[in-house]
Amino acid sequence: MPKSAERCEEIRVQTREMILHKSMLYFARNGFAGTKISDLAKYIGIGQGTMYSYFELKEDLFQEIFKLVNYESDIKQLKLLSSLPIPAKKKIHELTKTILQRLEEDSNYAGSVVLNTQMLLEQDVSYSSSDTTYQSELYKYTAKIIVQGQKEGSLVAGNPLKLADYYWGVVYLYALRTLFTTKFEMISSADLERTLLSGKEKI
């Protein structure tokens, strides 16, 4: 018995969602430049022709994935947090709690951390990786909190952007573990905050 039009559309939607999810994992592992559609199709378990029936270009597929994992709302929340009239140490606690909760509960968030970090490093070959990374508003607002904490004496001394890089570098590491390993010990708030809090604040 032939499938109804409704059932065919349902299957197409499910297949598209499956392609997007598995492609997100593949891009997160291999980066945009290191991904070939032929290899991606093999990883997903579908024919290359089927891939092209859903997405004509690799760029089209990546843009759809990017919409799923866009950092825009996270940047808005971090911008708001950085401007609140509360101590920087409390801001770091709130940021850390939110990050760890989302890493544990939402694979799309883990994917967004990995993909956005890789995009920062790939987006312009004329930049060094550190210069490109520091263009991110995510780093800039984190650095703003760090500057406040340095003035208050609660956060360690040093270049605020580099310290933001250390902090998000640890987040990136655990996002990778969340996506690609089944058994791992989730980082604690104290472990993540150790990159920023001064010695007296760690006690």
Secondary structure, DSSP 8 states (H G I E B T S, - for coil): ----HHHHHHHHHHHHHHHHHHHHHHHHHHTTTT--HHHHHHHHTS-HHHHHHH-SSHHHHHHHHHHHT--HHHHHHHHHHHHSSS-HHHHHHHHHHHHHHHHHH-HHHHHHHHHHHHHHHHS-TTS-HHHHHTT-HHHHHHHHHHHHHHHHTSB--S-HHHHHHHHHHHHHHHHHHHHH-SS-----HHHHHTTTB-HHHH-
